[in-house]
């Protein structure tokens, strides 16, 4: 199903389109959330709320501002961040032990299977190793530019340049599809 058809179907509140959207994008959108929220139950709750929000707010999506997946991923990301900032999470975090965080991170599923579901892996083939590294850490593991710079002793300007270069390559690859 083409993106235009998905958007039209969602706006028409078509059940089959909603099911298709869930089947095609749920793993990738859940991965966006699970990189931010390590607790599986809370991440699933945020995903559910985000998916409902996506289907209800589809009228606000503007094709001229970006792709549907990007819009949906931003809704998921923002919902996850909002949940982390909520009193519910901030108060429960005060009573958690370090083990909760360590084991939560260890049990977190990798994003590779989720990436494959939306075809990003194929798009990354033409990136050089430095660009793949930067994309992996910033976009798939949730690091900031500054965190990558500090942790891997790469100048911040170099990190930003590699991100820009990787985005240019990815744009060319997407244009070919």
C-alpha positions as CSV (number, residue, x, y, z in Angstrom):
1,X,0.0,0.0,0.0
2,X,1.4,3.4,-0.9
3,X,1.8,6.2,1.6
4,X,-0.9,8.3,-0.1
5,X,-3.4,5.4,0.2
6,X,-2.5,4.8,3.9
7,X,-3.1,8.5,4.6
8,X,-6.4,8.5,2.7
9,X,-7.5,5.3,4.4
10,X,-6.7,6.6,7.9
11,X,-8.5,9.8,7.2
12,X,-11.5,7.8,6.1
13,X,-11.2,5.7,9.3
14,X,-10.9,2.5,7.3
15,X,-10.3,-0.4,9.6
16,X,-8.2,-2.4,7.0
17,X,-5.9,0.6,6.6
18,X,-5.4,0.9,10.3
19,X,-4.6,-2.8,10.6
20,X,-2.1,-2.5,7.7
21,X,-0.5,0.5,9.4
22,X,-0.2,-1.5,12.6
23,X,1.2,-4.6,10.9
24,X,3.7,-2.5,8.8
25,X,4.9,0.0,11.4
26,X,4.2,-1.2,14.9
27,X,7.7,-2.8,15.5
28,X,9.5,0.2,14.3
29,X,7.4,2.6,16.3
30,X,7.7,0.5,19.4
31,X,11.4,0.5,18.9
32,X,11.4,4.4,19.0
33,X,9.6,4.2,22.3
34,X,11.6,1.4,23.8
35,X,14.9,3.3,23.2
36,X,13.6,5.9,25.6
37,X,11.5,3.9,28.0
38,X,13.2,0.7,29.2
39,X,10.3,-0.7,31.2
40,X,8.4,-3.0,28.7
41,X,5.0,-2.6,30.3
42,X,5.2,1.2,30.3
43,X,6.6,1.2,26.7
44,X,3.7,-0.9,25.5
45,X,1.3,1.5,27.2
46,X,2.9,4.5,25.6
47,X,2.9,2.7,22.2
48,X,-0.8,2.0,22.5
49,X,-1.6,5.5,23.4
50,X,0.6,6.8,20.6
51,X,-1.0,4.6,18.0
52,X,-4.5,5.8,19.1
53,X,-3.2,9.4,18.9
54,X,-1.8,8.8,15.4
55,X,-5.1,7.4,14.1
56,X,-7.1,10.2,15.7
57,X,-4.8,13.1,14.7
58,X,-4.2,12.0,11.1
59,X,-6.1,15.0,9.9
60,X,-3.3,17.2,11.3
61,X,-0.6,15.4,9.3
62,X,0.7,17.6,6.4
63,X,2.4,15.7,3.6
64,X,4.5,18.8,2.7
65,X,6.2,18.8,6.1
66,X,7.6,15.2,5.9
67,X,6.9,11.5,5.5
68,X,4.2,9.7,7.4
69,X,6.7,7.5,9.2
70,X,8.6,10.5,10.5
71,X,5.4,12.1,11.7
72,X,4.4,8.9,13.5
73,X,7.9,8.4,15.0
74,X,7.8,11.9,16.3
75,X,4.5,11.4,18.0
76,X,5.8,8.2,19.6
77,X,9.1,9.8,20.6
78,X,7.3,12.8,22.1
79,X,4.8,10.6,24.0
80,X,7.7,8.6,25.4
81,X,9.5,11.7,26.6
82,X,6.3,13.1,28.1
83,X,5.8,9.8,30.0
84,X,9.4,10.0,31.3
85,X,8.8,13.5,32.5
86,X,5.5,12.6,34.2
87,X,5.2,12.5,37.9
88,X,4.3,8.8,37.8
89,X,7.6,7.9,36.3
90,X,9.8,10.4,38.1
91,X,8.5,9.3,41.5
92,X,8.8,5.6,40.7
93,X,12.3,6.2,39.4
94,X,13.3,7.5,42.9
95,X,12.7,4.1,44.4
96,X,14.2,1.9,41.7
97,X,17.5,0.2,42.3
98,X,20.4,0.3,39.8
99,X,19.6,-3.4,39.1
100,X,16.2,-2.3,37.6
101,X,18.0,-0.1,35.1
102,X,20.8,-2.6,34.3
103,X,18.5,-5.5,33.7
104,X,16.0,-3.3,31.8
105,X,18.8,-2.3,29.4
106,X,20.0,-5.9,29.1
107,X,16.6,-7.2,28.2
108,X,15.8,-4.4,25.8
109,X,15.4,-5.9,22.4
110,X,17.7,-4.8,19.6
111,X,16.5,-2.4,17.0
112,X,17.9,-4.4,14.1
113,X,14.7,-6.5,13.6
114,X,12.6,-3.3,13.8
115,X,14.8,-1.5,11.3
116,X,14.4,-4.4,8.8
117,X,10.7,-4.1,9.0
118,X,10.7,-0.6,7.4
119,X,13.6,-1.1,5.0
120,X,16.1,1.2,6.7
121,X,18.8,-1.4,6.7
122,X,18.8,-1.5,2.9
123,X,19.0,2.3,2.8
124,X,22.1,2.3,5.0
125,X,24.2,0.0,2.8
126,X,25.8,2.8,0.9
127,X,26.9,4.7,4.1
128,X,30.6,4.5,5.0
129,X,31.5,2.9,8.4
130,X,31.8,6.3,10.2
131,X,28.3,7.3,8.9
132,X,26.8,3.9,9.9
133,X,28.3,4.2,13.4
134,X,26.9,7.8,13.8
135,X,23.4,6.9,12.5
136,X,23.3,3.8,14.7
137,X,24.1,5.6,17.9
138,X,22.2,8.8,17.3
139,X,19.0,7.5,15.6
140,X,18.7,4.0,16.7
141,X,20.2,4.1,20.2
142,X,19.0,7.6,21.1
143,X,22.3,9.3,21.8
144,X,22.6,13.1,21.3
145,X,25.4,14.5,19.2
146,X,27.2,15.7,22.3
147,X,27.0,12.3,23.9
148,X,28.5,10.6,20.9
149,X,31.2,13.3,20.8
150,X,32.1,12.9,24.5
151,X,31.8,9.1,24.8
152,X,33.8,8.2,21.6
153,X,36.2,11.2,21.6
154,X,35.0,12.5,18.2
155,X,34.9,16.3,17.8
156,X,31.3,17.6,17.9
157,X,31.7,19.3,14.5
158,X,32.8,16.0,13.0
159,X,29.8,14.2,14.5
160,X,27.5,16.8,13.0
161,X,29.3,16.6,9.6
162,X,28.9,12.9,9.5
163,X,25.2,13.1,10.4
164,X,24.7,15.6,7.5
165,X,26.6,13.5,5.1
166,X,24.7,10.4,6.1
167,X,21.4,12.2,5.7
168,X,22.4,13.2,2.2
169,X,23.2,9.7,1.2
170,X,20.0,8.4,2.8
171,X,17.9,11.0,0.9
172,X,19.5,9.9,-2.4
173,X,18.7,6.3,-1.5
174,X,15.1,7.1,-0.6
175,X,14.6,9.1,-3.8
176,X,15.6,6.0,-5.8
177,X,12.8,3.9,-4.2
